[in-house]
Amino acid sequence: MRRRRIRRPAVALVCLCATALLFTGCSGDDGKSAPAPPSPAQRDNGEVNRDDVNGDGHADAVVNGWYKDPKPGGDWHNNRFVALAAPGGPEPDKAFRLADRYAKPDPRVSSSPITYDRSTQFTGDLDDDGHADVVVRNLLSHPSGKHTPDQRIVWGGPDGPAGVTKLPADVLPATAAGDFDGDGALDLLTLAEPGSEYDRKPQPATVLYGPLSRDGGESRTTSTTDVGRQGWVSVAHAVVGDFDGDGRDDLVTKSEYDEEDVRFEDDNMPEDVIDAVFYRGTPQGLKPAGAVPGITNQVDSQAPVGKPVAVGDFDGDGHADILARVGFTEAVAVYGSGEGPGRGRAAGDLGKLDVAGAVAVGDVNGDGHADIATQSPGIDRRFGQVVVLLGGEDGLDAARTVKIDRRTIGLGGSPQHEGDRDFFGWDLHIADLDSDGRDELLVGTFGFNKPRKDAGYWTLRGTRNGPSTTDHRFVKTKDFGES
């Protein structure tokens, strides 16, 4: 059976006409329509608020928490909340709760949320009012077996969520926020699901240019790019960041194929199809700018290539870098440059590092270089382990590693049943929650141990050496936002 490797040359761009896209939704709690957002030119400064929900100048953490009644046969419950930064650390009773009123989970997720919860969330000030908003995407299941997308923007405000706009079903899946045209206002990137190998069709990525209006969520304009090359490419991974350092956010896509994908047998497959593409952000829309060394499969190379997982400036040079998964248990760092990702500093092999589960990016030691935290099985696979890699001028380095499990922070106990796992680190977040200039590490736990404990989050204070294993605090998941 003939097999053709994906090649590097240029990728064609399909641009659809830019039109205004109207979102249907609701306004604030008082029933009044929120004022239309200002134009980007009216901004007081060039700062873009990506993660400060209440606008106090400190990043917050949006957490999709799950907990189970600590008794045999107890039910699962969801608490999606915003943990607010505060001097001395977050105050649980002041957290914003979202699940009760704004972003309910799939009601059929009644067991093992790690496996069945398909919801995602990310933040960004999409209406340019100085408060980061929360985009929540759920996939609701129905008894018939049908899945219905549910997408909404929860608008941030100084006193908590200030309303919600539910996006209509025909809006593509919201994927990330970024300033793709460089005008100082965040835009919303949406990306269609890929078509099958037998039903090849375009896979559009549409940018909804901000500011967005709360009154219906209207965007200023849109631009669309077919990142799927008429179905020849199945984009399964997408990351956003300013990889070339020009002040505009860019997009990197990576495709996935089954081993016996029939597309490789078709003589009509274009010669210039590649499986990973760098799309440069421009005022006219996303423009393809070639392959991504370290991520793109090359015809003349046997080197392993990665699947992009997360983004951060790991070497502090002003260019966003990519953390990528190689296989199931290894990882590489692909570094940004003025020419784009993978075209400057050589990719860094991070060795054995499992980044298939929870991953968080932030600066836990306050040195100006992004660090990563990921959940990995420890030597004793029953005990979850959080591995933190610290960034530096040379980027991420496996030699600068901090490993944390329940025993490291002084917790006793063991898995409740033989063969069980304790799921320490099933959920991870990094943010400067005590506003001291170093980010804290939030580690989610389920309490599946003897003796049985409540699910919750450990907050490990950031220090110059990484997350502290002695200065930490535990809060039950159910207590966030409960006053």
C-alpha positions in Angstrom: 0.0 0.0 0.0 1.5 3.3 -1.1 2.0 5.9 1.6 2.9 9.5 1.0 4.4 11.7 3.8 3.1 15.2 4.3 5.3 17.8 2.7 6.4 21.2 3.6 5.6 23.8 0.8 3.2 26.7 1.1 -0.4 26.3 2.1 -3.3 27.9 0.2 -5.6 30.3 2.1 -9.3 30.4 1.6 -10.8 33.7 2.7 -14.6 34.1 3.0 -16.2 37.5 2.9 -16.1 39.4 6.2 -19.5 40.0 7.6 -20.9 41.0 10.9 -21.9 38.0 13.1 -24.7 38.5 15.5 -24.9 36.5 18.7 -28.3 36.0 20.4 -28.2 36.1 24.2 -29.2 38.1 27.3 -27.9 41.2 28.9 -27.0 41.8 32.6 -29.0 40.7 35.6 -31.1 43.9 35.7 -32.5 43.2 32.3 -31.0 46.3 30.8 -28.9 46.2 27.7 -25.2 46.7 28.4 -23.7 49.7 26.5 -21.9 48.9 23.3 -18.1 48.4 23.9 -15.7 51.2 22.9 -13.7 51.0 19.7 -10.1 49.8 20.1 -8.9 53.4 19.5 -10.6 54.5 22.7 -8.4 52.4 24.9 -6.4 54.2 27.6 -3.4 52.0 27.2 -2.0 49.1 25.1 -2.5 46.5 27.8 -4.8 43.6 26.9 -6.6 42.0 30.0 -6.6 38.3 29.5 -7.3 36.9 33.0 -8.3 39.5 35.5 -12.0 38.9 35.9 -12.8 41.6 38.5 -10.4 44.2 37.1 -8.3 44.8 40.2 -5.0 44.4 38.4 -4.3 40.8 39.4 -4.9 37.6 37.4 -7.6 35.3 38.7 -8.1 31.5 38.1 -11.2 30.0 36.4 -11.7 26.5 37.8 -14.0 23.8 36.7 -14.1 21.9 39.9 -15.9 18.6 40.7 -16.5 16.9 44.0 -18.2 13.8 45.3 -20.0 13.3 48.6 -17.4 11.7 50.9 -19.6 8.7 51.5 -20.2 5.4 49.8 -22.3 5.9 46.7 -22.1 9.7 47.0 -23.2 11.8 44.0 -20.9 14.0 41.9 -21.4 17.8 41.9 -19.9 20.6 39.8 -18.6 23.9 41.1 -17.2 26.1 38.3 -15.8 29.1 40.0 -13.4 32.1 39.7 -10.8 32.2 42.5 -9.9 35.9 43.0 -6.4 37.1 43.7 -6.0 38.9 47.1 -3.1 39.9 49.4 -2.4 36.8 51.4 -4.1 34.5 49.0 -7.6 34.0 47.7 -10.6 34.1 50.0 -12.8 31.1 49.2 -16.1 32.7 50.2 -15.5 35.6 47.8 -15.0 33.4 44.7 -17.5 33.8 41.9 -19.6 30.8 41.3 -20.5 30.2 37.7 -22.1 26.7 37.5 -25.3 27.6 39.4 -26.4 30.5 37.2 -24.2 31.0 34.2 -22.6 27.8 32.9 -24.2 24.6 34.0 -22.4 21.3 33.2 -23.8 18.5 31.2 -26.4 17.0 33.6 -25.6 13.5 32.4 -22.0 13.7 33.7 -22.9 11.8 36.9 -19.7 9.7 37.2 -16.0 10.1 36.4 -15.9 13.7 35.3 -12.3 13.3 34.2 -13.5 10.9 31.5 -16.9 12.4 30.6 -16.7 16.1 31.2 -16.0 17.6 27.7 -16.4 21.3 28.8 -13.7 23.8 28.4 -13.2 27.4 29.5 -10.8 30.3 28.9 -10.6 34.0 29.7 -10.1 37.3 27.9 -11.6 40.8 28.0 -13.7 40.4 24.9 -15.8 43.6 25.4 -12.8 45.8 26.3 -14.3 47.1 29.5 -11.3 46.3 31.7 -12.6 43.0 33.1 -11.7 39.6 31.6 -14.7 37.5 30.5 -15.1 33.8 30.7 -15.9 31.7 27.6 -17.5 28.4 28.6 -18.1 25.6 26.1 -20.1 22.5 27.0 -21.2 19.6 25.0 -24.6 18.6 26.3 -25.7 14.9 25.9 -29.3 13.9 25.4 -31.0 10.5 26.0 -31.3 10.1 22.2 -27.5 10.0 22.0 -27.3 13.4 20.3 -24.8 16.0 21.5 -25.7 19.7 21.5 -23.1 22.4 21.7 -23.7 25.0 24.4 -21.4 28.1 24.3 -21.6 31.2 26.3 -19.7 34.3 27.4 -19.9 35.2 31.1 -19.1 38.9 31.3 -16.7 39.9 34.0 -17.2 42.8 36.4 -16.0 44.3 39.7 -18.7 42.6 41.8 -18.9 39.3 40.0 -20.3 38.0 36.7 -22.3 40.8 35.1 -24.5 38.8 32.7 -24.1 36.1 30.1 -24.5 35.8 26.3 -25.4 32.4 25.0 -24.0 31.8 21.5 -26.3 30.3 18.9 -25.8 26.7 17.8 -24.3 27.7 14.4 -21.3 29.5 15.9 -18.2 27.4 15.5 -16.6 26.0 18.7 -14.9 28.8 20.6 -11.2 27.9 20.9 -9.1 30.9 22.2 -8.9 34.6 22.7 -6.2 36.6 21.0 -5.4 40.0 19.5 -4.9 38.7 15.9 -5.1 42.1 14.1 -3.0 44.0 16.7 -5.5 46.7 17.4 -5.3 46.4 21.2 -8.7 44.6 21.6 -9.0 40.8 22.0 -10.7 38.8 19.3 -12.4 35.4 19.6 -11.1 32.5 17.5 -13.6 29.7 16.6 -12.6 26.5 14.8 -14.8 23.9 13.1 -14.5 20.2 13.9 -12.5 18.4 11.1 -14.4 16.4 8.5 -13.8 12.6 8.1 -11.4 11.0 5.6 -14.4 9.9 3.6 -16.3 13.2 3.7 -13.7 15.9 2.9 -14.9 19.4 3.5 -13.4 22.7 4.5 -12.5 23.2 8.2 -13.0 26.9 8.8 -11.2 28.9 11.5 -13.2 32.2 12.0 -11.9 35.2 13.9 -14.6 37.3 15.5 -12.9 40.7 15.9 -13.4 42.5 19.2 -14.6 44.4 21.1 -17.7 42.3 21.2 -21.0 43.8 22.3 -22.7 42.4 25.3 -26.0 43.3 23.7 -26.2 40.2 21.5 -22.4 39.7 21.3 -22.0 41.4 18.0 -18.5 41.5 16.6 -17.0 44.3 14.6 -16.3 42.0 11.6 -15.0 38.5 10.9 -12.5 36.7 8.8 -12.4 33.0 7.9 -9.6 30.7 6.8 -9.9 27.1 5.7 -7.2 25.5 7.8 -8.4 22.1 6.6 -7.4 22.6 3.0 -10.7 21.4 1.7 -10.6 18.3 3.9 -7.1 17.2 3.2 -6.0 18.3 6.6 -7.7 17.3 9.9 -6.8 19.9 12.4 -7.1 18.4 15.9 -4.8 20.8 17.8 -4.6 24.5 17.8 -2.6 26.9 20.0 -2.5 30.8 20.0 0.3 33.2 20.9 2.5 35.9 19.6 5.1 33.5 18.2 6.9 36.0 16.0 6.9 38.9 18.5 5.2 41.5 16.3 2.5 42.4 18.8 -0.2 40.3 17.1 -1.3 36.9 18.1 -0.8 34.0 15.7 -2.2 30.5 15.3 -0.4 27.1 15.0 -2.5 24.1 13.9 -1.6 20.5 13.9 -3.5 17.7 12.2 -4.1 14.1 13.2 -4.7 11.1 10.9 -5.6 7.5 11.4 -2.8 5.1 10.4 -4.8 3.8 7.5 -6.2 7.2 6.4 -7.5 6.9 2.8 -6.4 10.4 2.0 -2.8 9.2 1.7 -3.9 6.8 -1.1 -5.5 9.5 -3.2 -3.4 10.7 -6.2 -5.3 14.0 -6.1 -3.9 15.0 -2.7 -2.2 18.4 -3.2 1.6 18.3 -3.1 1.8 21.3 -0.7 -0.3 19.8 2.1 1.5 19.9 5.5 0.3 18.7 8.9 1.4 21.7 11.0 1.1 25.3 9.9 2.0 28.7 11.3 -0.7 31.3 10.6 0.6 34.8 11.1 -1.8 37.4 12.6 -2.3 40.4 10.3 -4.9 43.3 10.1 -6.3 41.4 7.1 -6.8 38.1 8.9 -4.7 35.0 9.5 -2.1 34.4 6.8 -0.3 31.0 6.4 3.4 31.4 6.9 4.8 27.9 6.4 5.6 24.8 8.4 6.6 24.6 12.1 9.9 22.8 12.6 9.7 20.5 15.6 6.0 20.0 15.0 5.7 19.5 11.2 6.3 16.0 9.8 9.3 16.4 7.4 9.8 14.0 4.5 13.6 13.8 5.1 13.6 13.6 8.9 13.0 10.7 11.3 13.0 13.0 14.3 9.8 12.7 16.4 7.4 15.6 16.1 5.1 17.0 18.7 1.4 17.8 19.2 1.0 21.4 20.6 -0.4 21.4 24.1 0.3 24.8 25.7 1.9 28.1 25.1 4.2 30.4 27.2 7.4 32.5 26.8 9.7 29.9 28.4 13.0 31.7 27.5 11.7 35.2 28.2 12.7 36.6 24.8 9.3 38.2 24.0 8.2 35.4 21.6 5.6 32.8 22.6 6.9 29.2 22.7 5.0 25.9 22.4 5.0 22.9 24.7 4.3 19.8 22.5 3.6 16.2 23.3 5.7 13.5 21.6 4.0 10.1 21.8 2.5 9.4 25.2 5.2 10.1 27.7 7.7 12.6 26.2 7.6 16.3 25.4 9.5 19.0 23.5 9.6 22.8 23.7 9.4 24.6 20.3 10.6 28.2 20.6 9.3 31.3 18.9 11.4 33.7 16.9 11.0 36.7 14.6 10.5 34.3 11.7 8.0 32.2 13.6 7.9 29.2 15.9 10.7 26.6 15.5 12.9 28.8 13.3 15.2 30.3 16.0 16.4 28.4 19.1 16.5 24.7 18.5 13.7 22.7 20.0 14.4 21.4 23.5 13.9 17.7 24.2 12.3 17.5 27.7 12.6 13.8 27.9 10.1 11.7 29.8 7.3 14.0 30.6 3.6 13.2 30.4 1.6 16.2 29.1 -1.5 14.3 28.0 -3.4 15.2 31.2 -3.7 18.5 33.1 -1.2 21.2 32.1 -0.8 24.7 33.4 1.5 27.6 32.4 2.7 30.5 34.6 5.7 32.0 36.4 5.9 30.2 39.8 9.3 31.7 40.7 8.7 35.2 39.4 11.8 35.4 37.2 10.0 36.5 34.1 10.2 33.1 32.4 7.1 31.0 32.0 7.1 27.6 33.8 4.9 24.6 33.2 3.1 22.2 35.6 1.8 18.8 34.4 0.1 15.8 36.1 2.1 12.6 35.7 2.0 9.2 37.3 4.7 8.8 39.9 7.0 5.9 40.5 4.2 4.3 42.4 1.5 4.8 39.8 -1.3 4.8 42.4 -0.1 8.2 43.6 -0.6 11.2 41.3 2.4 13.4 40.8 2.7 17.0 39.7 5.9 17.8 37.7 7.0 21.5 37.5 9.6 22.5 34.9 11.1 26.0 35.4 11.8 28.2 32.4 15.0 30.2 32.0 17.1 32.1 29.5 17.8 28.8 27.8 14.1 27.8 27.9 12.6 24.8 29.7 15.1 22.4 31.1 14.4 19.0 32.5 17.3 19.6 35.0 15.1 22.4 36.6 12.4 20.1 37.8 10.3 20.1 40.9 8.2 17.0 41.6 5.3 17.1 44.1 2.9 14.5 45.3 0.7 14.1 48.4 3.6 12.8 50.5 5.9 15.7 49.4 3.5 18.2 51.1 3.2 16.1 54.2 -0.1 14.2 53.5 -0.5 10.7 54.7 -3.0 8.0 53.5 -3.1 5.6 50.6 -5.5 4.8 47.8 -8.8 3.7 49.1 -8.8 0.3 47.3 -6.2 -1.9 45.8 -5.4 -0.7 42.3 -7.0 2.7 42.9 -5.3 6.0 42.0 -5.6 9.1 44.2 -5.8 11.5 41.2 -3.6 14.1 43.0 -3.2 16.9 40.4 -6.1 15.9 38.2 -6.7 19.6 37.7 -3.9 22.3 37.7 -3.9 26.1 37.5 -1.1 28.7 37.9 -1.9 32.3 38.9 -0.5 35.0 41.2 -3.3 34.6 43.7 -1.6 36.4 46.6 -0.4 39.3 44.3 3.3 39.1 45.4 4.8 38.7 42.0 5.1 35.0 42.0 2.4 32.6 40.8 0.8 30.1 43.0 0.1 26.5 41.9 -3.4 25.1 42.4 -3.5 21.3 42.6 -6.9 19.6 42.4 -7.5 16.4 44.4 -10.5 14.1 44.8 -9.8 12.7 48.2 -9.9 9.0 47.1 -7.8 7.8 50.0 -8.0 6.1 53.3 -9.3 7.8 55.3 -11.8 9.2 52.7 -11.4 13.0 52.3 -13.3 15.8 50.6 -12.3 16.9 47.1 -10.5 20.2 47.0 -7.6 22.3 45.9 -4.2 22.8 47.5 -2.7 26.2 46.9 1.1 26.0 46.9 2.7 29.4 47.3 5.2 30.5 44.7 8.8 31.0 45.7 12.1 31.7 43.9 12.7 27.9 43.8 9.2 27.0 42.6 6.0 26.0 44.4 6.5 25.7 48.1 6.0 22.2 49.6 5.6 23.7 53.1 3.7 26.9 52.6 0.4 25.6 51.3 -3.4 25.7 52.1 -6.3 23.4 51.3 -9.8 24.4 50.4 -12.7 22.1 49.7 -14.1 22.4 46.2 -17.6 22.8 47.5 -16.5 25.8 49.7 -15.4 28.1 46.9 -18.0 30.8 46.5 -20.1 29.7 49.5 -20.6 32.6 51.9 
